[in-house]
Amino acid sequence: MTSSIKLMRTMIRQKSSSVHKVIGLQLLALVITLIIQLWQQGHINAMDPVGFFASYGMLATMVIFVLLALRTEHIWTNSVFRLIPITDTRLYISNLLSTFLNFVYFLILETIITGLLGSLDLADFNMPNTSHLFGYVTSGLSLIFTLLLVGWTFISMVHLLGKMISTFLPETKQGFIQLVLYIVVFFLLFFVLSTIDNTIGNYVNNFFSPVYSMGTLYQIIGPLFILSGFMLLWVILFSLINIYLLKYWTEAK
């Protein structure tokens, strides 16, 4: 039986190439922008590099989310991975966890580079108020990470459900039929899950009433953790469905 740790290391190494490419393109865009600004204005402000890098970082984050999702989905039908002597459950967990760790790796690189660029001008730097800072950071990151996991597991569910349904369809023009099928499955799932989520969300919404009072902003820390836990339940539900579909309805190519 193949070790899950070794398999996950292999997946992390393969997916990290996408992280490096996105970061590299982001840095290239920064250099080009600074050269253009220097050419047009004749000078560069000390905080311009970190400002431009952070701006491009929003686009880079969306791109890396999509690229990691594509690499994740490719593994479900890749014979190289599906024929490895490992259970589908361990394969699923290794794949999802390696995707998550690569995104964390991306965030770490973004933070380091932003910090290095921001250190170019420390004249007006003030240490932020550390009161509740740890709570803000951990609760915010927990929500971001669980939302990412919901996104990736939901995409996998659409993909695997589409694969399952396509097995009952004729092979002629199956590529076009699968595309239409994925779109239909996506919107049906989105509608059903949104309805369920809105119903449950009405009971969760009362936890967020402190948000409307700026004087008690620190009280949002608890609700953010609660919402993260709620999102984690969706991740578990989607994962259970995905593992079932992967085990019984998804063939390697």
Disulfide bonds with the S-S distance in Angstrom:
none
